[in-house]
Every structure is written in C-alpha cells, then in structure tokens.
C-alpha cells in the first residue's frame, strides 16, 4: 500500500494517553495521569442538550456557532478581563465555536502556519502543541521553562530562538502541565515581544477558571483592537471549566477582520459543531455557576493535601497557582528515564502518573499529578511515591 505522508509519520506518541490506557487495563489502578473532571454534570446543562434532541434540532448550525452562544462566550471573556482590571471590547463577531480547545488550536495553527514555518512552544508544554504543528508540516521549537526560573519563560530565551521562519508564539496560562500562571508584567512583555518581532500569538487558556490567589491575565488584554494590528488568538474550552470533556465544545477568540476567512476554514475542517453540545454549552455559561465554584474549591483542597504529602516525602514540586495539576520531581527514583519509570511504577504500585517527558525534554525526571479526582484516590496514589529520605521537608519550588 502507499506510504503515509512523512509529516504524519513524524507526529510523536502522546505519552499521557500511553500511560493512561495502560492503567485502564489494570483493575483498581489509581489513575492520576489524565485531567478528567470527576463531578456529575449540572442537571440544567444536561437538560439543555436533551431538549435540543427532543426538538429534533439536529440540522446544521452557522459555521461560527449559534449567535446566543457566541455572545455568551464573549460576555464571559469580557467579564473575566474586567475582573482582572482590564476592559476589552470583544464582541460575538470575534467568537468562533469549535469542537473543543484542541480543534480551536488546530484551526488557529492552520490559519497561521505554512509548511516549514516555526512555532515557538513551551518546554515543558502540552503535547498537542508539537503534535498539531507537525501535522501541519510546521516545525515546533521549544522555548525553555527552567526549574531555577520557577518554570516561567524569559524574554531573552524566547527572542534568541526567533528566526526568519518563526511565525507564532504559543502561550499557555494557567499551564498544563505545570500549574504556573503568567503574571501581568510578563504577559505584557510577551505581547510586546510578539509585536516587535511581528509574530502571532496563540494563547491556550483552557484552565482560566482555576487560579489560586493570583489573577488570570489574558494576552488579549494587551492586544490591539485594530484590524491588521491585532495578533492574539485565544483558545477557550468548557471541557475543564464545566466538565464537558465529551461534548467537545469550546471557542476560538480571533483578531478582528477575519470573519469570512474563519467561516471558510471552519467549513473546510468541521462545518459546524453539533447543536446539542452548543445548547448544553449555552446553559453552562448562562446558568448557575455552582459547578465551577465547587470544582475550584475541590481542586484547591486537593492541591494542598497532595502538596503536604510531597513535602513530607522530601519531593520537590512546583506550587500550582492554577489549573489542576502538581508538577513533581521524581528524579531521585526515575534513573534518567521517567517515561520508563512511570510504567514500572504503574506495574509495581498500581498508580498512573504522566511522565514529564510527555511535555518536553525539560520534563525529564518530573511527573504531572492530576488533582481532579477524589481526595482518597489522590492521597493514596501520592502516598505510594518513593520518598527522598535524605531531604525530607525540602518542600516546594515557590513561584
């Protein structure tokens, strides 16, 4: 048979799925390797999707999504900016409803990257940043996030990587896998860098609802509203905020002036998102927000409980300021190959953790621990980690 295209053969394995699917084959495994919210969906969200089906409203929707849902996304975006002290006039015309944040990222990269173009992605960073760009024949270039810098990007490190082929700067705050959050000054500097070097920005803000003691600041806060000058695409999802992972629903916030181009590309990729998912999303955004408040409190409590166990074991970790993950250093046990060690640890202890190398080379020796499950499972799983006995009480890397 004919061979697959070379750029498809180069798409790397997602090590998160690799370890998680191995864990799913083990009865009673404690799965801390995947970010799947575990709360039942609110009844009004389920009812909205069911009512859509009962009405047999199963035809095409507009390429960009239901008008009411686009306005609901825009209103939430404006409100969050206002809460952070920034006024931004994004209207529904700049919102495109997508089949989850991952489709939004693919859509944005499809608009911005030609074969051979370079995209700067965080290292460590979410695996699909590299996977998606390779699928488009583009070249992902990792910019370093070092432990000694609290895993925060440095402008000079990013600027040193920019070449004549660089087209996009990828940002992610709150970070998956790190739980790190970009501060206001650094976010402004990153947007200024992109403007100075004529780069687009794609900002992945999947975890914008979950920060702890710090505000979420979107790069869009510092972008222009003038067509031809704006450069920030913002990827949003309801998968994490409301636990709608299987409904595949999110939004891409686009610079002004791209309406017709966006419709064309949406038609070519997915046409439109399923109507029941859109009505469920509308109910989530406009209805009671108890789910989000309860989830926020749960993740924070889980973070603190797991952090206490890591500290008692002498395991270094990054105090999560956002998202629902802990980033922990197991280099004392992993022997220089954390991917292999996580599989060994799963086989021996029944606990699945995401290996740090799933997120880039700087992740060697680290693991990502998901905080979104039950507290007993989390404490049981983290409690099985091997202690670093010589330095018990080492504690966190303080952001």
C-alpha positions, 0 to 999 in steps of 0.5 A: 500500500502507499506510504503515509505522508512523512509529516504524519509519520513524524507526529510523536506518541502522546505519552499521557494517553500511553500511560493512561490506557495502560492503567485502564487495563489494570483493575483498581489502578489509581489513575492520576495521569489524565485531567478528567473532571470527576463531578456529575454534570449540572442537571440544567446543562444536561437538560439543555442538550436533551431538549435540543434532541427532543426538538429534533434540532439536529440540522446544521448550525452557522459555521461560527456557532449559534449567535446566543452562544457566541455572545455568551462566550464573549460576555464571559471573556469580557467579564473575566478581563474586567475582573482582572482590571482590564476592559476589552471590547470583544464582541460575538463577531470575534467568537468562533465555536469549535469542537473543543480547545484542541480543534480551536488550536488546530484551526488557529495553527492552520490559519497561521502556519505554512509548511516549514514555518516555526512555532515557538512552544513551551518546554515543558508544554502540552503535547498537542502543541508539537503534535498539531504543528507537525501535522501541519508540516510546521516545525515546533521549537521549544522555548525553555521553562527552567526549574531555577526560573520557577518554570516561567519563560524569559524574554531573552530565551524566547527572542534568541530562538526567533528566526526568519521562519518563526511565525507564532508564539504559543502561550499557555496560562494557567499551564498544563502541565505545570500549574504556573500562571503568567503574571501581568508584567510578563504577559505584557512583555510577551505581547510586546515581544510578539509585536516587535518581532511581528509574530502571532500569538496563540494563547491556550487558556483552557484552565482560566477558571482555576487560579489560586490567589493570583489573577488570570491575565489574558494576552488579549488584554494587551492586544490591539483592537485594530484590524491588521494590528491585532495578533492574539488568538485565544483558545477557550474550552468548557471541557475543564471549566464545566466538565464537558470533556465529551461534548467537545465544545469550546471557542476560538477568540480571533483578531478582528477582520477575519470573519469570512476567512474563519467561516471558510476554514471552519467549513473546510475542517468541521462545518459546524459543531453539533447543536446539542453540545452548543445548547448544553454549552449555552446553559453552562455559561448562562446558568448557575455557576455552582459547578465551577465554584465547587470544582475550584474549591475541590481542586484547591483542597486537593492541591494542598493535601497532595502538596503536604504529602510531597513535602513530607516525602522530601519531593520537590514540586512546583506550587500550582497557582492554577489549573489542576495539576502538581508538577513533581520531581521524581528524579531521585527514583526515575534513573534518567528515564521517567517515561520508563519509570512511570510504567514500572511504577504503574506495574509495581504500585498500581498508580498512573502518573504522566511522565514529564517527558510527555511535555518536553525534554525539560520534563525529564525526571518530573511527573504531572499529578492530576488533582481532579479526582477524589481526595482518597484516590489522590492521597493514596496514589501520592502516598505510594511515591518513593520518598527522598529520605535524605531531604525530607521537608525540602518542600516546594519550588515557590513561584 
